[in-house]
Amino acid sequence: MMRKLFILLCLLLASCNLPGEQIASTPQAWFDMPLPDTVFYPPNPCHLIAHGASPSGIAAFEISINGAVTSNESPSDSKTTLATLNTNCPTLAPGRNIIEVRAQDNAGGWSDSAQTTVFLVDANPPADTTPPLSTETPATVRTAIP
């Protein structure tokens, strides 16, 4: 009787989902590069490395710059549960840029967006419109006394 109770208890415990042992059912995406607040100086190219993970494999990565989708790329192997995206960044605008990546798994589910912020220094800053400083001493104005 004790043995049957022990076996039943073991079966019940084995069927429980304990915290930390659950497998994520939705895809995940994250950046490895560029790190947040990276500054790029032309012609230094921006390079992007991101990962996607899902038990059903990753079918596609979607990249957005400042809220606009710029590309949709497939990983080299869509059957692996961990996929890597290794590519050049899409064209950045001078100043602050928010780069986002999402991963779509083979079941059609999308991950939440992961984002990083980068800065592109303007290669052609606007011309300075202030007049140059003069090093000459102004001429003294003399008025005639009547």
C-alpha positions in Angstrom: 0.0 0.0 0.0 2.8 2.4 0.9 4.6 1.6 -2.3 1.5 2.4 -4.4 1.1 5.7 -2.6 4.7 6.5 -3.2 4.4 5.7 -6.9 1.3 7.8 -7.2 3.0 10.8 -5.5 6.0 10.5 -7.8 3.7 10.5 -10.9 1.8 13.5 -9.6 5.0 15.5 -9.0 6.4 14.5 -12.4 3.4 15.9 -14.1 3.7 19.3 -12.4 5.2 22.3 -14.3 7.8 23.6 -11.8 9.0 27.2 -12.2 12.0 27.6 -14.4 11.4 24.3 -16.3 8.9 25.7 -18.8 9.9 26.1 -22.4 8.9 29.4 -23.9 6.2 28.9 -26.5 6.5 32.3 -28.1 9.6 33.3 -30.1 12.2 35.6 -28.5 14.5 38.1 -30.2 17.5 40.1 -28.9 20.5 42.2 -30.0 24.1 41.3 -29.5 25.3 44.2 -31.6 25.2 47.2 -31.9 25.2 48.0 -28.2 22.9 50.8 -27.0 24.1 54.3 -27.5 26.8 53.3 -30.0 28.1 56.2 -32.1 29.0 55.7 -35.7 31.2 58.1 -37.8 30.9 57.9 -41.6 32.2 55.9 -43.4 32.3 53.5 -40.4 29.5 51.0 -41.2 26.9 49.8 -38.7 26.9 46.1 -38.3 23.9 44.2 -36.8 24.0 40.8 -35.0 20.7 39.6 -33.5 19.3 36.2 -32.4 15.9 34.6 -32.4 14.8 31.5 -30.5 11.7 29.3 -30.7 11.1 25.6 -30.2 9.6 25.5 -33.7 12.6 27.2 -35.4 13.0 30.8 -36.7 11.6 31.5 -40.2 12.3 35.3 -40.5 13.8 38.4 -38.9 12.1 41.8 -39.4 14.3 44.9 -39.0 12.9 48.4 -38.4 14.6 51.8 -38.2 12.8 54.5 -36.3 9.5 52.7 -36.6 9.6 51.9 -40.3 10.2 48.3 -41.5 13.3 48.2 -43.6 13.9 44.6 -44.3 12.7 41.0 -43.7 15.5 38.4 -43.7 15.6 34.7 -43.4 18.2 32.9 -41.3 20.6 30.5 -42.9 18.9 27.5 -41.1 15.2 27.9 -40.3 15.0 24.5 -38.5 17.3 25.3 -35.6 15.7 26.6 -32.4 18.4 29.4 -32.1 19.0 31.4 -35.2 21.5 34.2 -35.8 21.1 37.3 -38.0 24.4 38.8 -39.1 24.1 41.7 -41.5 24.9 45.3 -42.2 22.4 47.9 -40.7 19.9 49.4 -43.0 20.6 53.1 -43.9 20.7 55.3 -40.8 19.7 58.9 -40.6 22.1 61.4 -39.0 21.4 61.7 -35.3 19.5 59.2 -33.1 18.2 56.0 -34.6 16.2 53.3 -32.9 16.8 49.9 -34.5 14.3 47.1 -33.7 14.3 43.4 -34.5 11.5 40.8 -34.3 11.7 37.1 -35.0 8.9 35.0 -36.6 8.9 31.3 -35.9 7.9 28.5 -38.3 4.5 28.4 -36.6 3.8 32.0 -37.7 4.2 33.6 -34.3 6.1 36.9 -33.8 8.3 37.8 -30.9 8.1 41.1 -29.1 10.4 43.8 -30.6 13.9 44.1 -29.2 15.5 47.5 -29.7 18.8 49.3 -29.5 19.6 53.0 -30.0 22.5 54.2 -32.1 23.8 57.6 -33.2 25.1 58.5 -36.7 27.3 61.6 -36.8 26.4 63.9 -39.7 29.2 63.8 -42.2 28.1 67.1 -43.7 27.1 69.3 -40.8 25.2 72.5 -41.7 27.5 75.5 -42.5 28.1 77.9 -39.7 26.1 81.1 -40.4 27.6 83.3 -37.8 30.0 85.9 -39.2 33.7 85.4 -38.4 35.2 87.3 -35.6 37.3 90.3 -36.6 40.7 90.8 -35.2 40.9 94.4 -36.4 40.4 97.3 -34.1 37.4 99.4 -35.2 38.3 102.8 -36.7 37.6 105.8 -34.4 34.9 108.0 -35.6 35.8 111.7 -35.2 33.2 114.3 -35.5 34.0 117.9 -36.3 33.4 120.4 -33.6 31.8 123.7 -34.9 
